[in-house]
Amino acid sequence: MPSMNEAIGVLLAGGQGERLWPLTRDRAKPAVSFGGVYRIIDLTLSNCLNSHLRRVFVLTQYKALSLNRHVRRGWSSLMGYGDFIEVLPPQMRVSQHWYQGTADAVYQNIYSIGSEQSNYVFILSGDHIYKMDYQKMLQQHADSGADVTVATIEMDAAEASGKFGVLETDEHWRIIGFEEKPINPKSSRIHPGKVNGSMGVYLFNTQLLVPILLDDAENQTSSHDFGKDIIPRIIDKYRVFAYNFRDENKKETSYWRDVGTIDAYHEANMDLVSVTPILNLYDPSWPLHSWQRQYPPAKFVFADPQRMGVAFDSIVSGGSIISGGRVSRSVVGYDVRVNSYSEVEESIIFNHVNIGRHSRIRRAIIDRHVNLPEGTVIGHDLEADRRRYHVSDSGVVVVVRPESMIEEPE
């Protein structure tokens, strides 16, 4: 049985996150808050820890200060002797350019990867929400004699169209076709109407990864992306297999979310506040780790029927005070104050937010350090909101603070 001690992870966390703007105006996408107390990257790093993948390079690039701090404070202390989760900013050791694509990001850090003795390299994405045991993927990889394994998940053809890489397999799950974001994706061999979508998780034999990346780097026509360039180019040359996602979430429906847009991000957070959420944050057999500031417990005050501080079907994080306000179907971060007579519905409230009295907030995302004055109304008149804020395609209003030269804590 192959050991995870023979593997290292390379977690790609350097994208600009343009589709998640304006939440990515001041931070990298993997550093965006999720579920009140986590960052998006925590889900993948928790997978690594729970899978015993204990040597991980995190490749950063854009607006990485808060992400670097979070990884340093919250994750370094969890690793044992000889293990690490190490942030690697662009070093331009083999190139004079910023990362040109996912494959180029790994190529530019080939010396760091090569400095660690390993037989296998996992390529992971830092902006997906899921629970996965990478050790099971490694086991199949070794049993099948694969050179490369691609993690896949079955999804509806309409969901995959134009958004995800889609692959075809033979009866042994060897990949015989791969298209990046096709408009008319080919159906699954097993379940017509479904397609095999790429999860953006790859496992390479180390001895093959290096020449593959070198060849791609010298190809002037390549966009240097694993999905678009590398995988289609190697399926006829190497033994490339699919690994069908096995969800550690232990629910009837497999849970994997790409939270790359405002609407997808809002929906994923709203999943968490249902009575029986699909994504279980409370499973002790697959713990989710993070770094958290020390705050006092959440507090709900005023038993006055006219201004009772209440929250239902919601997540409320430490240090927050629901002071005579009403919160429903919402995710509330640290150190938030919802003042008297205010109503917050179906919203995500980041850390250090103050919501003034008599405010009405609906289907909104309020970024950190925003102070909403008394009587603020958001989400009830989208035309008025569009003149002041960013509004998504489905009508989620995003409020960010004015730009500042000072980097305040998340």
N, C-alpha and C positions, 0 to 999 in steps of 0.2 A: 504493500500500500504506500503510495507517495505521501511524503510528509509536507505539511505546510511550512516547515522549517526550510524546505528547499525552494520556497517561492518568495517573491517580493511583489509588492503592489505599487503601481504608478497611478495616482489619482489625479485626473485632469480637472483643475479648478481655476483655469485662467481665462475663460471666455468673457466677453464683454457683457453678455446678458442683455442685449439690446431689446429683446421682446418683453423683458420684465421691467423695462424702464417705466416710471422713474424710481422704482425701488432700488435699482442698480446705479443710480446717479452717484452715490457716495460709497458704494461697497461692491464687492464681487458677488455674483449670483449665489455661490455656495454659502456665503455669509448671511444671506437673508434669513430672518427669523422664521421658524416653523413651529406650530403647536404651542406657542407661548414661551417655552423655555429652551427650545432647541434652535439650531441653525440647520439649513438644508443639508450641509455637509455631514452633520452628525449621524444621519441615517446610514450613509455609506461607510463612515469610519466605524460605527457600531457593528456593521456587518463584518468589517475586517477583524475587529477585536473578538467578536463572537465566533468567527470562523478560524481563529488562531492564525490569522495572517498578521504577523507582528512586525514586519518591516515594510514601511509604506512611505514612499516619496509623494508629497503633495505639490503639484506643479501649479504655481500661481503666475499671474501676469497683471491684470488690470485691477486697480483700486483695492489692493490686497491687504491694507494695513489692519483692518478689523479682523479679517480672516486669519492673518498671521498671528495676531494676538490671541484669538480664540483657540487656535490649534496649540499654540505654545502653553497657554494657561490650562487648558482643559484636557489635553490629550497626552502631553509628554510624560506626565506623572503616572499614567496608567501603564506605561510600558516597562518591561523587566529588563534585566541585564542583556545587552546585545540586541535588544529590540529598539525600534524607533518609529515615530511618525515625524518626518522631517520635511519642512517647507523648503522648496527649491524655487527661488525667483529666477527669471531668465538670466542666464550667465553669458549668452552669446559666445560660447566656447568654440562652437563649430559653425557659427553663422553670425552675420552682422545684422540680422533682422529679428523683429519680434516673432513669436510663434505664428507660422503661416497656416497651420491646421493641426488637428489632433496628432497625426503621425509625426509632423515636424516638431511638435512640443516634446514628444518622447525622444526623437532623434537628437535634439539639441541637448538632451540630458543623458546621452548614451554613456558618457564617461562615469557619471554618478551611478547609473544602473550597473555598469560593468564592474564597478569597484566592489559590489556586493556579490559574493558567491551565491549563485542560484541556478536552478535548472528550469524554473518557470517564472514567467512574468505576467501578472494580471494587469490589464489596462482597464481602469474604472473611471466612471464619470461622477463628478461631485454635485450634480444637480438633479438627481432622481430620488424618489421616495419609494422605498421597498425594503423587504427583509429577505436576505438570501445567504445561504451557507456556501461560501466559495469552496470549501473543502469538498463538497459533493461534486462540484463542477470539475475540480482537479482529479477526483477519483475517476469520473467518466473519461476525462481527457487521457489519463494514463491507460485505462482499460481498453480504449478504442485505438490506441496507438496513434493518436492525433498529433499533428504538428501545431495546429491552431484550433481553438474551440471558440465559438461565438455563442453567447447566451441569447436565447430567444424567448418570446412570449407570444402566445396566440392572442390575436385581437381581431376585431371586426375589420373587414376590408375598408369600409368607409372611414374608420378611425385612422388607419394607416396611410390612406391615400395622400400622397404629397408631403407626408410628415416623417415617416420612419423608413429605414432600410428594411427590405423584405427579401427573404431567401427561400430557396427550394431545396428539399432534401430527398435523398433516396431512402430505401427501406431501412438502411443502417444509420440514418441521420447524418450521412455525409452530405455536405453542401455541394449542390451541382449547379446552382444559379443564385445570383445576388444582384439586386437592383437597389439603388439608393433613392429613396423617396419617390417611387413610381406613382403616377396618377391612377393607373389601373393595375394594382398589385395582383400577383398570381396567388391562387388559393392554396391553402394547406393541403398536403397530400392526404391527411387523415380526416380533417373536418372541412368540407366544402363551405364556402362563405366566410371562413376564417383565414387569416394569413399568419405566417411566422415572422413576427417583427423583431428586429434587432434591438436589444436592450442597451447597446453601447458598452457591453462588458466583453472583453476579449482575454483569452489565455494563450500565450505563446510559449513554445520551447525557447529558452534564452538563446541557444546556439543558432536558432533560425531568425530570431527577431532582429539581431544586429545586421546581417546581410540584407534582410528585407527592407529595413529602414535606410540602409546605405543606398540600395538600388533606387528606392523612391526619392531620396534626396537628390540624386543625380538626374532624375527624370524631369525635364523642363516643362513637360505638359501636365504634370501632376499637380493637384491642389493640396496634396500632402494630408489627406484625410483617411482615417481607417475605413470608414464605411464607403466612401465614394471611390477611393482609389486602391487601397491596400487589399481589402478582402476580394473584390471582383478580380483583381489581377493574379491572386495566388491560388484560387480554388482549383485550377487545372494543374498546378505545379506541385502543390503540397496536399497533405491529408488534412482537410479543413472540415470540422464537424460542428453540428449544432448541439447545444445543451438546452433542453427544454426546462424553463424556469420552474423550480420547486420552491413554493412560498413557505417561509418560516412563520408567516403570520397566522397560520392555522385557522383559516376561515374557508368557507365553501368557494368563494371567489378569490382568485389570485389578485394581489394588490401590487401594482407598479404604476407610478405616476411620473410623467415628465412635467415638472412645474415651471416650464420655461416661459409661460405667458401669464399675464395678470389674471385672466379668467381661470386658467388651470390651477394657478397658485391659490386663488380664493376658494375654488371648489375643493381642493385637497384639504385646506384648513377647515372648511365647513364639514367635511366628512368626519372630522374628529369629534364634533360636538353632538352628533346624533346619539340616541340612547344606546345603540349597539353599533359603534363605528366599525367600518370594514378594517381600518388600520388600528390594531390594538397597541396602545402605548403602555399598557399596564401588565404585560406578560413578563413575569420574572424569569422565564426560561430563555428569553431573548431580550435582555435589557438594552435600553437606549441610553447612551452616555452623552454627556455634554459638559460644558463649563458654565457654572452659574454663580453670580454674585450672591453674597449672603444678605438676604432681606428678611424682615419680619414676616409673619404669616399674613395672608390676605385677610381683609377685615370688611365686614358688612355692617353698616351702622344706620341707626334711626328705625325704631319700631313704630314710628308714626305712620298711620295708614296713608297720609297725604304725601309722604316722601320717604318711603321705606326703601332701604338699600338692599336690593335683591339681584341675584343672577341665577338663571335657570337654563338648562341645556347649553352650558358654557364652560370654558376653561378660564380660570382666573389665577394668575401667577402671583408669587410672593411679593410682598411690599405694596400690593394694590389695595386701594380703599374704595369700595362702592358706597359712597357717602350720600345716601338718599336718592340714588339714581337706580335705573332699571336696566339690566343687561340680559339680552336673550340671544341664544344661538350665535354666540360670539367667542372669539379667542382673545384674551386680554393678557398682555405681557407684564413685565415687572414694573413696579413703581408707577402705576397708573391710578389716576383719581377721576372717578365719575361723580360729579357733584349733583346736588339735589335737583329733582324734577327733570333730570335728563334721561333720554332713552337711547340705548345702543342696540341695534338689531343686525344680525347676520354680518358682523363686521370683524375685522382683525385690527386690534389696537397694539401697536408696538410699545416698547419700553419708554418710560419717562414722559408719558402723555397726560395732559390735564384737559378734561372736558368740562367746560363751564356750565353753570346752572341753565336749566330750561333749554338745553340743546337737544336736537333730534338727529341721530346718525343712523343711516340705514345702508346696507350693502356697500361698505366703505373699507378702505385700508388706510389707517392713520399711522404715518411713519413716526419714528422716535423723536422725542424732544419737540413735539408739536403742542402748542398751547391754543386750544380752541376757546375763543371768548364766549361769554354768556350769550345764549340765544342763537348759537350757530345751528344752521340747518344744512345737512348734507345728505344726498341720496333721495330726496323727495322731489326735486326739480332738476332733472339732468341737463336741461338746456342752460339753466343758470349755473350749474356745476361746471359745465364745459368751458364757461368763460373764465373760471378761476382755477380749475384743477384738471388733472388728466382723468378721462373717463374711458373705460375699456369698451370693447365691442358689445359685451352683455350688460353694460351699465354699472360696473363696479367703479366707484370713485376713489382715486388715490390722492391723498393729501400728504405732501412733504413739506418740511420746514424750508425757509429761505436758505439759499446757499451761504455757507460760512467758511471763513478761512481757518476756523478752529475745529479740530476733530474731537467731538465729544464722545464719551463712552457709549457703547451700545447698551 
